[in-house]
Amino acid sequence: MFDILNKYKKHGHFFFNPTDLLDEVCTAPDDRDGVYVVYELKNGRVTLVHIGSSGEKIPDYAIKEGLLGLKTAIISGTESEWKNPRRERWPVKMLSENIDALDIYWWVTYNGNNYSGDHPEDIKRSLMRFHKAMFGEAPAWNKRWLK
């Protein structure tokens, strides 16, 4: 669905069940930044529910210090409406919403200190615009992101 991601050579995915420890099953690197896409598997259906990225863009196109790593963004990140990290929130959400598993895909788009590649926030914005153009709305867990 997101052909824009085909150019990134370092990528992967993993499944997360509500009884798993996200820290243990996450295969994303913690020394590179990029984007990730979360699909829920529920009642035999697969639905894209979240688009995320690691790193915060600062004016000189760099990644703000202290926010590096896809793995950290996936397992420890929070959204404004939820204060606890995803490693705690996702299992509870999955159990309460009868989600069987999450299938999480990730791509390294930004190559660390040499500032080469595409900034994760720029790619996330592109993916969000594409999703909204196709489906008329943001993914369910990104609803506050696009109005």
DAZI-V975454 format. One record per residue. N is the residue number from 1. RES is the residue in three letters. PHI is phi in whole degrees, -180 to 180 (none if undefined). BURIAL is 1 if it has 9 or more other ideal C-beta (glycine too) atoms within 8 Angstrom, else 0. D_CENTER is the distance of its C-alpha to the mean C-alpha in Angstrom with 2 decimals. Layout:
N	RES	PHI	BURIAL	D_CENTER
N	RES	PHI	BURIAL	D_CENTER
This chain:
1	MET	none	0	15.39
2	PHE	-107	0	13.59
3	ASP	-60	0	16.44
4	ILE	-56	1	15.35
5	LEU	-85	1	13.07
6	ASN	-62	0	16.22
7	LYS	-78	0	17.60
8	TYR	-87	1	15.23
9	LYS	-79	0	17.13
10	LYS	-97	1	14.97
11	HIS	-158	1	12.31
12	GLY	-175	0	12.07
13	HIS	-159	1	10.89
14	PHE	-154	1	12.06
15	PHE	-100	1	13.22
16	PHE	-131	1	13.17
17	ASN	-100	0	16.33
18	PRO	-62	1	17.29
19	THR	-94	0	19.92
20	ASP	-79	1	17.83
21	LEU	-100	0	16.91
22	LEU	-58	1	13.20
23	ASP	-59	0	14.53
24	GLU	-86	0	16.68
25	VAL	-93	1	14.70
26	CYS	-68	1	11.56
27	THR	-102	0	12.59
28	ALA	-70	1	10.25
29	PRO	-74	1	12.67
30	ASP	-104	1	13.28
31	ASP	-116	0	15.51
32	ARG	-141	1	13.45
33	ASP	-112	1	10.76
34	GLY	179	1	8.46
35	VAL	-122	1	5.43
36	TYR	-144	1	3.15
37	VAL	-130	1	4.61
38	VAL	-114	1	6.20
39	TYR	-111	1	9.97
40	GLU	-96	1	12.64
41	LEU	-109	1	15.94
42	LYS	-148	1	18.72
43	ASN	53	0	22.40
44	GLY	76	0	22.11
45	ARG	-114	0	19.65
46	VAL	-118	0	16.13
47	THR	-134	0	14.17
48	LEU	-71	1	10.84
49	VAL	-119	1	9.85
50	HIS	-156	1	6.49
51	ILE	-122	1	4.79
52	GLY	-136	1	3.15
53	SER	-149	1	5.19
54	SER	-109	1	7.71
55	GLY	83	1	11.32
56	GLU	-118	0	13.48
57	LYS	-77	1	15.80
58	ILE	-117	0	19.47
59	PRO	-51	0	22.47
60	ASP	-88	0	23.29
61	TYR	77	0	19.95
62	ALA	-79	0	19.18
63	ILE	-91	1	16.36
64	LYS	-62	1	17.73
65	GLU	-57	0	19.14
66	GLY	90	0	17.83
67	LEU	-120	1	14.11
68	LEU	-82	1	13.61
69	GLY	109	1	11.45
70	LEU	-61	1	8.09
71	LYS	-59	1	9.51
72	THR	-61	1	10.62
73	ALA	-62	1	7.56
74	ILE	-70	1	6.11
75	ILE	-86	1	9.74
76	SER	-110	1	11.40
77	GLY	-65	1	9.45
78	THR	-136	1	11.12
79	GLU	-111	0	11.60
80	SER	-59	0	15.17
81	GLU	-80	0	16.51
82	TRP	-123	0	15.57
83	LYS	-91	0	16.93
84	ASN	-84	0	16.17
85	PRO	-67	1	13.21
86	ARG	-59	1	10.73
87	ARG	-58	1	12.99
88	GLU	-96	0	15.73
89	ARG	-74	1	14.44
90	TRP	-60	1	12.64
91	PRO	-60	1	15.89
92	VAL	-64	0	18.05
93	LYS	-61	1	16.21
94	MET	-63	1	16.31
95	LEU	-67	1	19.98
96	SER	-71	0	20.99
97	GLU	-105	0	19.54
98	ASN	55	0	20.75
99	ILE	-86	1	17.45
100	ASP	-70	0	18.49
101	ALA	-164	1	15.27
102	LEU	-113	1	11.56
103	ASP	-114	1	10.79
104	ILE	-112	1	7.49
105	TYR	-107	1	7.66
106	TRP	-137	1	6.91
107	TRP	-139	1	9.26
108	VAL	-83	1	11.22
109	THR	-114	1	12.41
110	TYR	-136	1	14.36
111	ASN	-97	0	17.11
112	GLY	63	0	17.81
113	ASN	-71	0	21.15
114	ASN	-87	0	22.68
115	TYR	52	0	20.56
116	SER	-107	0	20.31
117	GLY	106	0	17.68
118	ASP	-107	0	15.52
119	HIS	-66	1	13.92
120	PRO	-54	1	10.10
121	GLU	-65	1	10.85
122	ASP	-65	1	13.33
123	ILE	-67	1	11.25
124	LYS	-59	1	8.70
125	ARG	-60	0	12.07
126	SER	-62	1	13.50
127	LEU	-64	1	11.02
128	MET	-65	1	11.50
129	ARG	-63	0	15.21
130	PHE	-63	1	15.49
131	HIS	-62	1	14.10
132	LYS	-65	1	16.45
133	ALA	-65	0	19.25
134	MET	-77	0	19.03
135	PHE	-114	0	18.67
136	GLY	80	0	20.02
137	GLU	-160	0	17.25
138	ALA	-77	1	13.62
139	PRO	-56	1	11.56
140	ALA	-52	0	13.06
141	TRP	-86	0	10.61
142	ASN	-113	1	10.40
143	LYS	-51	1	14.20
144	ARG	-73	0	15.13
145	TRP	-72	0	13.15
146	LEU	-115	0	15.50
147	LYS	-109	0	19.10
